[in-house]
Amino acid sequence: MKRRTLYILDGNSLLHRAWHALPPLTTRDGRVVHAAYGFTMVVDKILRDYKPDYFAVAWDLPGKTFRHEAVATYKATRVKQPQELYDQIPLCKEILTAYGIPSIEAPGYEADDVIGTVSRRDERENFDTRIVTGDLDTLQLVDHNTHVLFFVKGLSETKTYDAKAVRERYTLDPDQLIDYKAMRGDVSDNVKGIPGVGEKTATEILKKFHSLDKLYTALRTGKTKDLSASLVEKLRKHESDAKESKMLVTIIRDVPMTFDIAEAKISAPDTETLRRLFEGLEFRTLLRRLESPASPRLQETAPHKKSVSLPKGAVGILVTRQSPDLFGSTLGAVAIAEEDHVEIFETPDKKTCEKILARLQKAYRIVTHDYKALLHALDVSPEEVPKAPVFDTMLASYLLHSGTRAHDFPLVVSDALRQSIPELSPKSVKTGASLLGALASVLTERLKKDRLLSLFEQIEVPTAAILYRMECAGILVDKDFLQELGRTFAKEIARLTARIYKEAGEEFNINSPSQLAQVLFERLHIATKGIKKTKTTLSTAADQLEKIEDAHPIVPLIGEYRELAKLKSTYVDALPELVGKDGRIHTTFNQAVAATGRLSSSEPNLQNIPIRTEIGRQIRRAFVAPRGRVFVSADYSQIELRIAAIMAKDKPFLEAFKSGADVHTHTAAQMFGIPDGEVTKDQRRAAKAINFGILYGMGPRALSRNAGVSFEEARNYIARYFEIHHAIADYIAETKIKVRTDGYVETLSGRRRYIPEISSGVPQLVAAAERMAVNMPIQGTEADILKEAMITAEAYIQEHMKEKARMLLQVHDELLFEVIDGATEEFSKKIKKIMEGVVSYEIPMVVEVHTGKNWGEIK
């Protein structure tokens, strides 16, 4: 007879583990949900990977247990976590109910006691029990049919403990772990133990006497010759402490509670309730895992004319998927909605795509979700992008909720229409298309209410079509140059490796944090003051090594090695694999990701290639202009500082920019009380570090590292800086007040970012929210200006230089163009004028234009 499996999960242990293991995650309305998310991911993983026959979750209840009643100091030193953690327990229980998994708890007892009781009962019922926890206390319950699935690190790494694994770790049997912990105590639970008896001594005692009871029997009969006199004295003196500690650490296995094992039998989950919960909590990954059909309510209403509600001439279009290859679209299904009907095209060939495109070319308005993806899916020629106005429901959602990346079509429908649909598929695409009209109507009203409609229509939607053309164009790559560069990098990495081994006095795995920590802090005895600890060792992260950069010659060598190795693997080795048949790399620009409105790029990320290092410039040299063409780069000079000066109305900055002075030199001169001409390189570097860092929360410690000055000097610099630029200090303070009052901040063009984390009550989240609030209006305004520049530049190219120039890349404040030989001078002058003229403020936006045959030689 096959043994049944029962999984019992320690709810509080897992929730706390998820709280600390995952980065803070909030929903659009500001609820902190990352602990519930991690908890649910583990539950889902257990169901999918282990396929238990029975599943239950044990919880602690608020209030005192019998242990607290017996010993008032029990767990008295535990630090209470933020309320936002405990608020997620009801969410987890609601999700468990939808999965059909019971929550078990018992007044006056802890979750471990509930687990111990259930596992003992099931021992008599021929079950294999698996306890899922992040608490090693439950190892005392391990026996021939009860094992512990323990979270070793975060939520990603687990280890299963049977009796053999327990013995391998502790050299003790599972039932001895009660006495082991009773002797050594537990600081986290405020369990006394026996003073002076640690892990080693406790283990040796139990190997000799097997248990505490037998130990104290031996003490009373004088059969303890193997123990030292001092230890015997400690054991006798603290016998009552040992017995009290044993009572506290012993898991109760006969809790009086009502629990029917049949309640834990796995059955089909309530997928509609799960979908509703996951949509409300914005758990996108979990939503995708649900494979149930659409809600019956939706299936009934979707075909009706009221759902379509598209005016005559407007076309609503949805596609279910597209190929990762930008030039080889593979569609599952396309649904076109017009007025009161929806037409389905399944797996279209090229001719069908042309037919669909012809419909779009005739439309007076197009309603879709992710317009750029649609153009790729239909393999539209860059010259044939439809001229009709577009309503992109993804971009509308992004503008309304820029603080989240949850803009999948089902989530947008759920948020705007309060209806539930599954992930788009050939079966559901018709339902989705029929909702486009109603969706566009609701989103339009929301955009109007937040004064975002003109930003949506005039900046975001036109940008999508431009990005499509840029992605199609790609950028030419010299693969031979990259191969040679790879060989050069490999030689340099080998040279650095040899130098590091020499400084260390031994060979080791430089990429292993534990081995590196051992070399730095144990072999070389580098001071560890201020170095953070991981769970297993001292941290060797880049920000930690910066603190000891001058302590030993090996530290800067490790920094060089890491930078070179990362750039080699990320770019030099990877880029040739991404080159298309046309010899060009076609990156993907992400328009609905960054909360500030900035664009990002992926596959590959061309925005993170270092520009200020020689290594980064070498990689950029691999991007080349084809024969007969030249690169033209146009970038805004110090645009963020100019925007900050405008927003803060800071007179010293405004005057410096109006006069055309070097703003960093001018800032240094003011800080040090000297003429501009007497400013040294070090003084300018310090001023530059402050100018670029102070708006984003840089404190004296970070400044001291970046500017190469002492902590005290850095603190004085910042104080002096705010004396001069008091308007900047006022701007920062006023922005923090605004975000607390309004719940959002906005750019000069009205782009908003709601920051619900400001009211979270979690210090880590609140501090991050304040940094976001100060940062977003400046970076967001910069993003808006760049998009306006792209739109204006593209209009000029399409009207006057269609065959002579094309836009290839946008990298933060830079636009890169490919221009035919002979037209570069004319184009350079025109593009500078265009970009400087897209906005008009009290100080000018200055654009610097450079040309070159490859990207690296431009700057």
C-alpha positions in Angstrom: 0.0 0.0 0.0 1.4 3.4 -1.1 2.1 5.7 1.9 0.3 9.0 1.8 2.3 12.2 2.1 1.4 15.0 4.5 3.1 18.4 4.3 2.8 20.6 7.3 4.1 24.2 6.8 5.2 26.5 9.6 3.3 29.6 8.5 4.9 32.2 10.7 8.4 30.9 10.1 7.9 31.0 6.3 6.3 34.4 6.4 9.2 35.9 8.4 11.7 34.2 6.1 9.9 35.8 3.0 9.8 39.2 4.7 13.5 39.3 5.1 14.5 37.4 2.0 12.6 39.4 -0.6 13.0 43.1 -1.5 10.1 45.3 -0.4 7.1 45.0 -2.8 4.0 47.2 -2.7 0.8 47.2 -4.7 -0.5 50.2 -6.5 -2.5 51.3 -3.5 0.5 51.0 -1.2 0.0 47.7 0.5 3.2 45.9 1.5 2.9 42.4 0.1 6.3 40.8 -0.5 6.1 38.5 2.5 2.7 37.1 1.3 4.1 36.9 -2.2 7.1 34.8 -1.1 4.9 32.7 1.1 2.5 31.9 -1.8 5.3 31.1 -4.2 6.6 28.5 -1.7 3.1 27.0 -1.3 2.7 26.9 -5.1 6.1 25.3 -5.5 5.3 22.6 -2.9 2.1 21.7 -4.7 3.7 21.6 -8.1 7.1 20.0 -7.3 6.2 17.6 -4.4 2.6 16.9 -5.1 1.5 16.1 -1.5 -1.6 14.1 -0.8 -2.4 16.2 2.2 -1.3 19.7 3.1 -1.8 22.0 6.1 -0.3 25.2 7.5 0.3 25.7 11.3 0.2 29.3 12.7 1.0 31.0 16.0 -1.8 32.9 17.5 -1.4 36.4 19.0 -1.1 36.4 22.8 0.7 34.4 25.4 1.3 30.6 25.4 1.8 28.2 28.3 5.5 28.9 28.0 5.0 32.7 28.6 2.8 31.9 31.6 5.5 29.6 33.0 8.5 31.8 32.3 7.7 35.6 32.0 11.0 36.3 30.2 10.4 33.8 27.4 11.0 35.5 24.0 10.9 38.8 25.9 13.9 40.1 24.0 12.4 39.5 20.5 12.1 42.6 18.4 8.6 43.2 17.2 8.5 43.4 13.4 6.6 46.2 11.6 2.8 45.9 11.6 2.9 45.6 7.8 4.3 42.0 8.2 1.5 40.9 10.5 -1.1 42.5 8.2 -0.1 39.9 5.6 -1.1 36.9 7.7 -4.8 37.3 6.9 -3.9 37.6 3.2 -1.9 34.3 3.4 -4.8 32.5 5.1 -7.2 33.8 2.5 -5.0 32.5 -0.3 -4.6 29.1 1.5 -8.4 28.8 1.7 -8.6 29.3 -2.0 -6.0 26.5 -2.5 -8.1 24.3 -0.2 -5.3 24.2 2.4 -6.5 24.4 6.1 -4.8 26.7 8.6 -4.4 25.1 12.0 -3.8 26.9 15.3 -4.3 26.3 19.0 -4.8 29.0 21.7 -2.0 28.9 24.3 0.3 26.9 22.0 2.9 27.7 19.3 2.8 26.5 15.7 5.6 24.0 16.5 3.3 22.3 19.0 0.6 22.1 16.5 3.0 20.6 14.0 4.3 18.2 16.6 0.8 17.0 17.5 -0.4 16.6 13.9 2.8 14.7 12.9 2.4 12.4 15.9 -1.2 11.6 15.0 -0.3 10.9 11.4 2.4 8.6 12.5 -0.3 6.3 13.7 -2.2 6.7 10.5 0.5 5.4 8.2 1.6 8.8 6.8 5.0 10.1 5.5 5.1 13.6 7.0 7.2 16.5 5.8 7.6 19.6 8.0 8.3 22.7 5.9 10.1 25.4 8.0 12.9 27.8 8.4 13.3 26.9 12.1 15.7 24.1 13.1 13.9 23.5 16.4 11.6 21.0 14.6 14.5 18.7 13.9 13.6 17.1 17.3 10.5 15.7 15.6 12.4 13.8 12.9 11.9 10.0 12.9 11.6 7.2 10.4 8.5 8.7 8.7 8.8 12.4 9.6 11.4 14.6 7.8 12.0 18.3 7.8 12.3 20.4 4.6 14.4 23.3 5.9 15.0 26.7 4.1 18.8 27.0 4.2 19.1 30.4 2.5 16.2 32.8 1.8 13.5 30.9 -0.1 15.6 29.4 -2.9 17.7 26.8 -1.2 16.3 23.9 0.9 17.7 20.8 2.6 15.8 17.8 3.7 16.6 16.4 7.1 16.0 12.8 7.9 17.6 11.1 10.9 20.8 10.4 9.1 21.1 14.1 8.0 20.5 15.2 11.6 23.3 12.9 12.8 25.6 14.2 10.1 25.1 17.8 11.2 25.0 17.4 15.0 26.5 13.9 15.6 23.4 13.4 17.7 20.1 11.7 17.3 17.0 13.8 16.7 15.5 13.1 20.1 18.8 14.4 21.8 18.3 17.8 20.2 15.9 18.8 23.0 18.5 18.4 25.7 21.2 19.8 23.4 19.3 23.1 23.1 18.3 23.0 26.7 21.9 23.0 27.7 23.3 25.5 25.3 20.3 27.8 25.5 18.8 30.1 22.8 19.4 33.8 22.8 16.7 34.6 20.2 14.0 33.0 22.5 15.6 34.1 25.7 16.1 30.5 26.9 18.8 30.5 29.6 20.5 27.2 29.1 23.5 26.4 31.3 26.0 29.3 31.4 29.3 28.2 29.9 28.0 25.2 28.1 28.1 25.8 24.3 27.6 23.6 21.3 30.8 21.6 21.7 30.4 20.8 25.4 26.7 20.0 25.1 27.4 17.6 22.3 30.2 15.9 24.3 27.9 15.5 27.4 25.1 13.9 25.3 27.5 11.5 23.7 28.6 10.3 27.1 25.3 10.4 29.0 22.7 10.4 26.1 20.3 12.7 27.9 19.9 15.4 30.6 18.0 13.0 32.9 20.8 10.4 32.8 23.4 13.2 33.2 21.8 14.4 36.4 21.3 10.9 37.7 25.1 10.4 37.1 25.8 13.6 39.0 23.7 12.5 42.0 25.5 9.1 42.1 29.0 10.5 41.5 29.5 8.8 38.2 30.9 11.9 36.4 34.7 11.3 36.6 35.1 12.2 32.9 33.8 15.7 33.5 35.9 18.6 34.9 35.3 19.8 38.4 34.3 23.3 37.1 31.8 21.8 34.6 30.3 19.6 37.3 29.8 22.7 39.5 28.1 24.6 36.7 25.8 21.7 35.9 24.8 21.3 39.6 24.4 25.0 40.1 22.1 25.4 37.1 20.1 22.3 37.2 16.8 24.2 37.6 17.8 26.4 34.6 18.4 23.3 32.5 15.0 21.8 33.5 13.3 25.1 32.8 15.0 25.4 29.4 14.1 21.9 28.5 10.5 22.6 29.2 10.6 25.7 27.0 12.3 24.0 24.0 10.3 20.7 24.0 7.7 20.7 21.3 4.4 19.5 22.7 2.9 16.5 20.8 -0.5 16.2 22.5 -2.1 19.6 22.0 -5.8 19.5 22.8 -7.3 20.6 19.5 -9.8 19.5 16.9 -8.3 18.6 13.5 -9.6 16.2 11.0 -6.9 15.0 8.6 -9.5 14.8 5.8 -9.6 18.6 5.8 -6.0 18.6 4.6 -6.6 16.3 1.6 -5.6 18.0 -1.6 -8.4 19.0 -3.9 -8.9 21.3 -6.9 -8.2 24.9 -5.9 -10.8 27.7 -6.3 -8.9 29.2 -9.3 -11.4 32.1 -9.7 -10.8 33.2 -6.1 -7.1 32.8 -6.6 -7.2 34.9 -9.7 -9.1 37.6 -8.0 -6.6 37.6 -5.1 -3.5 37.5 -7.3 -4.9 40.3 -9.5 -5.6 42.5 -6.4 -2.1 41.8 -5.0 -0.5 42.1 -8.4 1.2 38.7 -8.2 1.8 38.4 -12.0 4.0 35.3 -12.0 1.4 33.4 -9.9 -1.4 34.7 -12.2 0.4 33.2 -15.2 0.5 29.8 -13.5 -3.3 29.6 -13.2 -4.6 27.6 -16.2 -8.3 27.7 -15.6 -10.8 29.1 -18.3 -12.1 32.6 -18.1 -14.7 33.6 -15.6 -18.2 32.5 -16.6 -19.5 36.0 -16.0 -17.0 37.3 -18.6 -17.7 34.6 -21.1 -21.4 35.5 -21.0 -21.0 39.3 -21.5 -18.0 39.5 -23.7 -19.6 39.1 -27.2 -22.3 41.7 -26.5 -22.1 45.0 -28.4 -21.9 46.9 -25.1 -18.5 45.3 -24.5 -17.1 46.2 -27.9 -18.3 49.8 -27.8 -15.8 50.9 -30.5 -17.0 53.8 -32.7 -17.2 53.2 -36.5 -13.8 53.3 -38.1 -11.9 52.4 -34.9 -10.1 49.1 -34.8 -9.3 47.2 -31.6 -6.6 44.6 -32.0 -5.0 42.1 -29.7 -2.3 39.4 -30.3 -1.7 36.5 -28.1 2.1 36.2 -28.4 5.0 37.1 -30.6 8.3 35.5 -31.4 11.4 36.7 -29.5 12.9 37.1 -33.0 11.9 40.6 -34.0 11.8 39.7 -37.7 10.1 36.3 -37.5 6.7 36.8 -35.9 4.8 33.7 -34.8 1.3 34.6 -33.7 -1.0 32.3 -31.7 -4.1 34.4 -32.6 -5.1 37.9 -33.6 -8.5 39.4 -32.7 -9.8 42.5 -34.5 -12.8 44.2 -32.9 -14.8 46.7 -35.0 -18.1 48.2 -33.7 -20.2 45.2 -32.6 -18.2 42.2 -33.8 -14.9 40.5 -33.2 -13.0 38.6 -35.9 -10.4 36.0 -35.1 -7.3 35.2 -37.2 -5.4 32.1 -35.9 -1.7 31.6 -36.6 -1.6 34.2 -39.5 0.9 33.8 -42.3 2.6 36.7 -44.1 -0.4 37.3 -46.4 -2.8 37.4 -43.4 -0.6 39.8 -41.6 -0.6 42.1 -44.7 -4.4 41.8 -44.7 -4.6 42.8 -41.0 -2.2 45.7 -41.6 -4.3 46.9 -44.5 -7.2 47.1 -42.0 -5.1 49.1 -39.6 -4.0 51.5 -42.4 -7.6 52.4 -43.1 -8.6 52.8 -39.5 -9.2 56.2 -38.1 -8.2 55.0 -34.6 -6.3 52.0 -33.3 -6.9 50.6 -29.8 -4.4 47.9 -28.7 -2.3 46.7 -25.8 1.5 47.3 -26.4 1.5 48.9 -29.8 5.2 48.3 -30.4 4.8 44.6 -29.8 1.9 44.6 -32.2 4.0 46.2 -34.9 6.7 43.5 -34.4 4.1 40.7 -34.3 2.8 41.8 -37.7 6.3 42.4 -39.0 5.4 45.9 -40.2 7.9 47.7 -42.4 9.3 50.8 -40.6 8.1 52.8 -43.6 4.5 51.4 -43.3 3.7 52.2 -39.6 0.0 53.2 -39.6 -0.7 56.9 -39.4 -3.9 56.5 -37.4 -3.9 57.8 -33.8 -3.3 55.0 -31.3 -4.7 54.3 -27.9 -2.2 51.9 -26.2 -3.8 50.5 -23.0 -0.4 49.3 -21.7 1.1 52.8 -21.9 -2.1 54.3 -20.4 -1.8 51.9 -17.4 1.9 52.8 -17.2 1.3 56.5 -17.0 -1.4 56.0 -14.4 0.6 53.5 -12.3 4.2 54.2 -13.1 5.4 52.8 -9.8 4.6 49.2 -10.8 5.5 47.0 -13.7 2.2 45.2 -13.6 0.8 46.2 -16.9 -0.2 42.8 -18.4 -3.5 43.0 -20.2 -5.5 40.9 -17.7 -4.2 43.1 -14.9 -5.1 46.3 -16.7 -8.6 44.8 -17.3 -9.0 43.8 -13.7 -7.9 47.3 -12.5 -9.9 49.4 -14.9 -13.0 47.2 -15.5 -13.1 45.1 -12.3 -13.4 42.0 -14.5 -11.3 38.9 -14.6 -9.8 37.3 -17.7 -7.0 34.7 -18.0 -3.8 35.3 -19.8 -4.3 35.9 -23.5 -4.5 32.7 -25.5 -6.2 31.7 -28.8 -9.3 30.9 -26.8 -9.4 34.2 -24.7 -8.1 36.7 -27.3 -11.7 37.3 -28.6 -12.9 38.1 -25.1 -10.0 40.4 -24.6 -10.5 42.3 -27.9 -14.2 42.8 -27.1 -13.2 44.7 -23.9 -10.8 47.2 -25.7 -13.4 49.8 -26.3 -14.7 49.9 -22.7 -11.1 49.7 -21.4 -10.0 52.7 -23.6 -13.0 54.7 -22.3 -12.3 54.1 -18.6 -8.5 54.7 -19.0 -9.2 57.9 -21.0 -11.3 59.3 -18.1 -8.6 58.4 -15.6 -5.9 60.1 -17.7 -8.0 63.2 -17.9 -8.6 63.2 -14.2 -4.9 63.1 -13.5 -4.1 65.6 -16.3 -2.0 63.0 -18.1 -3.9 62.7 -21.4 -1.8 65.2 -23.4 1.4 63.5 -22.1 0.0 60.2 -23.2 -1.1 61.3 -26.6 1.7 63.7 -27.5 4.7 61.9 -25.9 4.2 58.3 -24.9 2.3 57.0 -27.9 4.4 58.7 -30.6 7.5 57.4 -28.8 6.4 53.8 -29.2 6.4 54.0 -33.0 9.8 55.6 -32.9 11.2 52.9 -30.7 9.8 50.3 -33.1 11.8 51.9 -36.0 14.9 52.1 -33.8 14.6 48.4 -32.9 14.2 47.5 -36.5 17.2 49.5 -37.5 19.6 48.0 -34.9 23.2 48.9 -34.8 26.1 47.4 -36.8 28.7 45.4 -34.8 32.3 44.5 -35.7 32.5 40.8 -34.5 36.1 40.5 -35.4 37.0 43.5 -33.2 35.0 41.9 -30.3 36.9 38.6 -30.8 40.2 40.4 -30.6 39.0 42.4 -27.6 38.0 39.1 -25.9 41.5 37.8 -26.3 43.0 41.0 -24.9 40.6 40.9 -21.9 41.4 37.2 -21.3 45.1 38.1 -21.1 44.5 41.0 -18.8 42.3 38.8 -16.6 45.0 36.2 -16.4 47.6 38.9 -15.5 45.3 40.2 -12.7 44.7 36.7 -11.5 48.4 36.1 -11.1 48.9 39.3 -9.3 46.0 38.6 -6.9 47.4 35.1 -6.2 50.8 36.6 -5.5 49.4 39.2 -3.0 47.3 36.5 -1.4 50.2 34.1 -1.1 48.0 31.2 -2.5 45.7 30.3 -5.3 42.0 30.4 -4.6 38.6 30.9 -6.4 38.4 34.7 -6.8 34.8 34.4 -7.7 33.9 32.6 -4.5 32.8 35.2 -1.8 33.6 32.7 1.1 37.1 31.9 -0.2 37.8 35.6 -0.9 36.6 36.6 2.6 38.9 33.9 4.0 41.9 35.3 2.1 41.2 39.0 2.9 40.2 38.7 6.6 41.8 35.6 7.9 45.0 35.1 5.9 45.8 38.8 5.2 44.2 40.0 8.5 42.6 43.1 6.9 40.6 45.0 9.5 36.9 44.1 9.4 35.5 47.2 11.2 32.5 48.4 9.3 32.3 45.4 7.0 28.8 43.9 6.8 28.2 40.2 7.5 26.3 37.7 5.4 24.7 34.7 7.0 27.9 32.7 6.5 30.8 35.1 6.3 31.9 38.7 6.0 30.7 40.4 2.9 33.0 40.9 -0.1 30.5 42.9 -2.1 31.8 45.9 -4.1 30.5 48.5 -1.7 32.1 46.7 1.2 35.5 46.4 -0.5 35.4 50.1 -1.2 35.7 50.6 2.6 39.1 48.8 2.7 40.4 49.8 -0.7 43.6 51.3 0.8 44.1 48.6 3.4 46.0 46.2 1.0 47.1 46.2 -2.6 45.0 43.1 -3.3 41.7 45.0 -2.8 41.9 47.3 -5.9 43.2 44.4 -7.9 40.0 42.5 -7.1 38.0 45.5 -8.2 39.8 45.6 -11.5 39.4 41.8 -12.0 35.7 41.9 -11.3 35.0 44.8 -13.6 37.0 43.2 -16.4 35.4 39.8 -15.9 31.9 41.2 -15.8 32.3 43.3 -19.0 33.9 40.4 -20.8 31.1 38.0 -20.0 28.3 40.5 -20.3 29.4 42.2 -23.5 32.5 41.0 -25.2 31.5 37.3 -25.1 27.7 37.8 -25.3 27.3 40.4 -28.0 28.5 38.3 -30.9 25.8 35.7 -30.1 23.1 38.5 -30.4 24.1 39.7 -33.8 21.4 39.2 -36.4 21.7 38.0 -40.0 22.1 41.6 -41.1 25.2 42.0 -38.9 23.4 44.3 -36.5 22.3 44.0 -32.9 18.6 44.8 -32.3 18.1 45.8 -28.7 14.6 46.0 -27.1 13.6 49.4 -25.6 11.4 49.1 -22.6 8.9 51.9 -22.4 6.7 50.8 -19.5 9.3 49.8 -16.9 11.2 52.7 -15.2 8.9 54.6 -12.8 10.6 57.9 -13.8 9.6 57.7 -17.4 13.1 56.8 -18.5 13.6 54.2 -21.2 15.6 51.1 -20.6 17.0 48.5 -23.0 17.4 44.7 -22.8 18.7 41.8 -24.9 21.2 43.3 -24.8 21.3 46.2 -22.3 23.2 48.9 -24.3 22.6 51.6 -21.6 24.9 50.1 -19.0 28.2 50.0 -21.0 30.5 52.2 -19.0 31.4 55.5 -20.7 33.9 57.0 -18.4 36.4 54.1 -18.3 38.8 53.1 -21.1 37.4 49.5 -20.9 33.9 50.7 -21.5 35.1 52.9 -24.5 36.8 49.9 -26.0 33.6 47.9 -25.9 31.7 50.9 -27.5 34.3 50.8 -30.4 32.7 47.5 -31.5 29.6 49.4 -32.5 30.4 50.9 -35.9 28.8 52.9 -38.7 28.6 51.1 -42.0 30.6 52.1 -45.0 29.5 55.5 -46.3 27.9 56.5 -43.0 29.0 58.2 -39.8 27.6 58.2 -36.3 26.3 61.5 -34.9 25.9 61.7 -31.1 23.9 64.4 -29.5 23.7 64.6 -25.8 22.3 67.1 -23.3 25.0 68.7 -21.1 24.4 68.5 -17.4 20.7 68.2 -18.0 19.8 66.9 -14.5 21.6 69.7 -12.7 19.9 72.2 -15.0 16.5 70.7 -14.3 17.3 70.7 -10.5 18.2 74.4 -10.7 15.0 75.2 -12.5 12.8 73.1 -10.1 14.5 74.4 -7.0 14.9 78.0 -8.3 18.4 77.9 -7.0 20.1 81.2 -7.9 23.7 80.2 -7.7 23.1 77.4 -10.1 20.9 79.5 -12.4 23.5 82.2 -12.6 26.2 79.7 -13.4 24.3 78.1 -16.2 23.2 81.5 -17.6 26.8 82.7 -17.7 28.1 79.4 -19.3 30.4 78.8 -16.4 31.7 75.3 -15.6 29.2 74.5 -12.9 31.3 72.1 -10.9 34.3 74.5 -10.8 31.9 77.3 -9.8 30.4 75.2 -7.1 33.9 74.3 -5.8 34.9 78.0 -5.8 31.9 78.9 -3.7 32.4 76.0 -1.3 36.1 76.8 -0.7 35.8 80.6 -0.9 38.2 81.0 -3.8 38.1 82.3 -7.4 37.1 79.9 -10.1 40.6 80.0 -11.6 42.2 78.7 -8.3 40.0 75.6 -8.0 42.1 72.4 -8.0 41.1 69.1 -9.6 40.5 67.5 -6.2 38.2 70.4 -5.2 36.3 70.2 -8.5 35.9 66.4 -8.1 34.5 66.9 -4.6 32.0 69.5 -5.9 31.0 67.3 -8.8 30.4 64.4 -6.5 28.1 66.6 -4.4 26.3 68.1 -7.3 25.4 64.7 -8.7 24.8 62.9 -5.5 23.2 65.3 -3.0 19.8 65.1 -4.8 19.7 61.4 -4.5 20.4 61.0 -0.8 24.2 60.9 -0.8 25.5 61.3 2.8 29.0 62.2 4.1 30.1 58.5 4.1 29.3 58.0 0.4 30.8 61.4 -0.4 34.0 60.6 1.4 34.4 57.5 -0.8 33.4 59.1 -4.0 35.5 62.3 -3.5 38.4 60.7 -1.8 38.2 62.9 1.3 37.8 62.1 5.0 34.4 61.6 6.6 34.7 64.9 8.6 35.7 66.8 5.4 32.7 65.3 3.6 30.4 66.4 6.3 31.7 69.9 6.2 31.4 70.0 2.4 27.8 69.1 2.6 27.0 71.6 5.3 28.8 74.3 3.3 27.0 73.2 0.1 23.6 73.6 1.6 24.6 77.1 3.0 25.2 78.1 -0.6 22.5 76.1 -2.3 19.8 76.5 0.4 17.1 76.4 -2.3 18.2 72.8 -3.1 17.8 72.0 0.6 14.3 73.6 0.6 13.4 71.7 -2.5 14.3 68.4 -0.9 12.4 69.2 2.2 9.3 70.5 0.4 9.3 67.4 -1.9 9.2 65.1 1.1 6.3 67.1 2.5 4.5 67.0 -0.8 4.7 63.3 -1.3 3.4 62.7 2.2 0.5 65.1 1.6 -0.5 64.2 -2.0 0.9 60.7 -2.3 2.7 61.5 -5.5 5.3 63.8 -7.1 5.4 65.0 -10.7 7.6 66.3 -13.5 7.6 69.7 -15.1 5.4 68.2 -17.8 2.9 66.6 -15.4 4.2 63.0 -15.4 3.2 61.5 -12.0 4.6 58.9 -9.8 2.5 57.7 -6.9 4.7 56.6 -4.0 2.4 54.7 -1.5 5.5 53.4 0.3 5.8 56.8 2.0 3.0 55.7 4.3 4.1 52.1 4.8 5.5 52.6 8.3 8.5 50.4 7.4 11.6 52.6 7.9 13.5 51.0 5.0 10.5 51.6 2.7 9.9 55.2 3.9 13.6 56.1 3.4 13.5 54.6 -0.1 10.2 56.5 -0.8 11.8 59.8 0.1 14.7 59.2 -2.2 12.3 58.3 -5.0 10.3 61.4 -4.4 13.3 63.7 -4.7 14.7 61.8 -7.6 11.7 61.3 -9.8 10.7 64.9 -10.8 14.3 65.5 -12.0 14.9 62.2 -13.8 11.3 62.2 -15.1 11.6 65.7 -16.5 14.8 64.6 -18.2 13.0 61.6 -19.7 10.2 63.8 -21.0 12.6 66.2 -22.6 14.5 63.3 -24.3 11.2 61.8 -25.6 10.2 65.2 -27.0 13.6 65.5 -28.6 13.2 62.0 -30.2 9.8 62.9 -31.5 10.9 66.2 -33.0 14.1 64.7 -34.4 12.2 61.8 -36.0 9.7 64.2 -37.6 12.6 66.1 -39.1 14.3 62.9 -40.4 11.0 61.6 -41.9 10.3 64.9 -43.7 13.8 66.0 -44.8 16.4 63.2 -44.4 14.5 60.0 -44.8 17.2 58.3 -46.9 20.1 60.1 -45.3 19.7 59.6 -41.5 18.1 57.3 -38.9 17.9 57.2 -35.1 19.6 54.1 -33.6 19.8 54.5 -29.8 18.8 56.5 -26.8 21.1 56.2 -23.8 19.9 58.4 -21.0 20.7 61.9 -22.2 22.2 60.9 -25.5 20.7 60.2 -28.9 22.8 58.3 -31.5 22.1 58.7 -35.2 23.5 57.0 -38.3 24.0 59.6 -41.1 25.2 59.4 -44.6 28.6 60.9 -45.5 28.3 64.4 -46.7 25.2 65.2 -44.7 26.8 65.1 -41.2 27.5 68.8 -40.9 24.1 69.9 -41.9 22.4 67.2 -39.8 24.6 68.0 -36.7 23.7 71.7 -36.8 20.0 70.9 -37.2 19.8 68.3 -34.6 21.5 70.5 -32.0 19.0 73.3 -32.8 16.1 70.8 -32.6 17.1 69.3 -29.3 17.9 72.6 -27.6 14.6 74.0 -28.7 12.1 71.3 -27.5 11.6 73.1 -24.2 12.0 76.7 -23.1 13.1 77.5 -19.5 14.9 80.4 -17.9 18.2 78.7 -18.5 19.1 77.0 -21.8 19.3 73.3 -22.5 22.7 72.8 -24.1 23.4 70.0 -26.5 26.8 68.8 -27.5 27.2 67.1 -30.9 30.0 64.8 -31.9 30.7 62.5 -34.8 32.8 59.3 -35.3 33.1 56.1 -37.3 32.5 54.1 -34.1 30.6 54.7 -30.9 33.7 54.6 -28.7 35.7 57.3 -30.5 32.9 59.9 -30.2 33.7 60.8 -26.6 
